[in-house]
Amino acid sequence: MNGVSTALIVLGLFFLGGVYSFYKQKLPTGILVVLGVGAAMSLTAGVLRLDVWG
């Protein structure tokens, strides 16, 4: 299941990049919040699924 963990972590980092990009473009806060929550959830799930932590 290491591939799933890696995919979740990469997805979370992708969302974080989107948050940073949208913040620089001064887009609405709602989009930043949704992407930030998605990034946090993806990164947390990816880290918790790693064999090192389990």
N, C-alpha and C positions, 0 to 999 in steps of 0.2 A: 504493500500500500504506500510505498514511498513515492511513487509517481503521482498519486492523488495529492499527497501533502505538498509536493513541489508545485503542482498545478494550482493549488489553492494559494500558496504563497506568491506565485507569479501573478495570479489574478489580483490579489490584494495590492501588490506593488503597482500593477497597472492602474487600479482605482486611485491609489495615492498620487500617481502621476497626473491623472485626470483632475483630482482635487487641486493640485498645484497649478495646473494649466488654467483651470476655470477661475481660480483665485487671481491669477495674474491678469486675466481678461475681464475681471470685475463682473462676473456673471452672478445671477441671483443666489442668495444664501441657501435656498432650499436645495438646489442642485449640489452644492458643496456638502451639505449635511447628509444627503442621501448617499453620495459617493463616499463620504468619510465613514459612514456606518457600514457600508458594504465592504470597504477596505479593512476596517477593523474586524469585521466578522470573518472575512476570508483569511486574513493573516492569523487570527486566533485559531480558527479551525485547522489551518495548515500546520501551525506549530504544535497544537495538541495532538494531531494525528501522527507526528513524527515518532519513529521508534525510539528515539533517544528519550523522549518524555514519557512514553508509555511503557 
